[in-house]
Every structure is written in structure tokens, then in C-alpha cells.
Amino acid sequence: MGAILDLVEKMRTPMGMVVTIVVIAAAVFFVRWVFSDDDKK
């Protein structure tokens, strides 16, 4: 639980917000790539 609270505190900093947005965007693109790859087969 302490580790989650540490991550939330880091996300509140400006750099933490940027990193969070980049990680979420990368995850979205990865999921889209995986599902579009399955649809083409």
C-alpha cells in the first residue's frame, strides 16, 4: 500500500504527470496494435 501512495505522490508533480500520460498513451497504442494485428489474420 505504501508503494502505491508513493507513486500517487510522484504523479502529482509536473514531471510525474508527463510520465503518466506517456505510459498511458503507450499502453493504448500497444493494445490497439495487438488487436488490429489479430483482425488482419
N, C-alpha and C positions, 0 to 999 in steps of 0.2 A: 504494500500500500504506500509506503514511503517513497518508493521509486516512481510511482505514478504521480504523486504530489510534486516530486522534483521535476518531472517532465512538464507538468502543467505550469509550474513557476517559470521554467525556461521558455515555454511557449508564449508567455506574457511579454517577453522582451521583443523589441522590433526585429532583431535577427532571428529569434525563435519563431516569430510569425512567418517570416520569409521561408525558413526551412520547412515549417509545417505545410505551407501552401505548395512548395516544390514536391514534398513527399506525397501529398495527396494527389497532385497532378500526375506524378509518375505512376502511382498506383492505378489511377483511372485509365491512363493510356495503356498500361500493361494489360489490364482486364479487357479493354476494347480490342487490343491486338490479339489476345488469346481467343476471344470469342469470334472475331472476324476470321481468324485462321481456321477455326473449326467449320465455319459456314461455307468456306470456299471448297472444302473437300467433298 
